[in-house]
Amino acid sequence: MMKVERGRAAVWQHAEEADLQDVIRQVAAVFELSDVAIITPGKLTYLNEKPRKYTRIRPFESDVKIDNATGEIIAK
């Protein structure tokens, strides 16, 4: 079961556990961060909004291949 926590303190504690504090500080120095979510095995922490679940679909992965030189569709 995944442990889910919310809030600034929880995110910074999780960032420390995942050794991401320096990276987040460097990114925040350049960009304005409105939300942060950290996912590690067994734990999810987020600041404002819980990340949405999605299923990644990779087109043409199992059915066909495209020849890069000609652009033709090649059956596997």
C-alpha positions as CSV (number, residue, x, y, z in Angstrom):
1,M,0.0,0.0,0.0
2,M,1.3,3.4,-0.9
3,K,1.6,6.0,1.8
4,V,0.2,9.3,0.6
5,E,0.9,12.6,2.4
6,R,0.2,16.3,1.6
7,G,1.8,19.5,2.6
8,R,5.0,21.5,2.5
9,A,6.6,19.8,5.5
10,A,5.8,16.3,4.2
11,V,7.2,17.2,0.7
12,W,10.5,18.5,2.2
13,Q,10.9,15.5,4.4
14,H,10.3,13.2,1.5
15,A,12.7,15.2,-0.6
16,E,15.3,14.8,2.1
17,E,14.7,11.0,2.2
18,A,15.0,10.8,-1.6
19,D,18.0,13.1,-1.7
20,L,16.2,15.6,-3.9
21,Q,16.4,18.8,-1.8
22,D,19.3,20.4,-3.7
23,V,17.7,19.6,-7.1
24,I,14.4,21.2,-6.1
25,R,16.2,24.3,-4.7
26,Q,18.1,24.7,-8.0
27,V,15.0,24.3,-10.1
28,A,13.1,26.7,-7.8
29,A,15.8,29.3,-8.2
30,V,15.2,29.5,-11.9
31,F,11.5,28.6,-12.3
32,E,8.4,29.5,-10.2
33,L,7.1,26.2,-8.8
34,S,3.4,26.1,-8.1
35,D,3.3,22.4,-7.2
36,V,5.7,19.6,-6.3
37,A,5.0,15.9,-6.2
38,I,7.5,13.2,-5.3
39,I,6.9,9.5,-6.0
40,T,9.1,6.8,-4.6
41,P,8.4,3.1,-4.1
42,G,5.7,3.0,-1.5
43,K,5.4,6.7,-0.9
44,L,3.7,9.7,-2.6
45,T,3.9,13.3,-1.3
46,Y,2.5,16.4,-3.0
47,L,2.1,20.1,-2.2
48,N,-1.2,21.2,-3.7
49,E,-2.7,18.8,-6.2
50,K,-2.4,15.0,-6.3
51,P,-0.9,13.8,-9.6
52,R,-3.4,12.3,-12.1
53,K,-3.1,8.6,-13.0
54,Y,-2.6,8.0,-16.7
55,T,-1.8,5.1,-19.0
56,R,1.0,5.7,-21.5
57,I,0.2,4.4,-25.0
58,R,3.1,3.9,-27.3
59,P,1.8,4.0,-30.9
60,F,3.0,1.4,-33.4
61,E,4.9,-0.5,-30.7
62,S,3.4,-3.9,-31.3
63,D,1.6,-3.7,-34.7
64,V,3.9,-2.0,-37.2
65,K,7.2,-0.2,-37.7
66,I,7.8,2.9,-39.8
67,D,10.9,3.0,-42.0
68,N,12.7,6.2,-41.1
69,A,14.2,6.7,-44.5
70,T,11.1,6.3,-46.6
71,G,8.3,6.8,-44.1
72,E,6.6,3.5,-45.2
73,I,4.7,1.4,-42.8
74,I,6.4,-2.1,-42.4
75,A,4.5,-5.0,-40.8
76,K,6.5,-6.8,-38.1
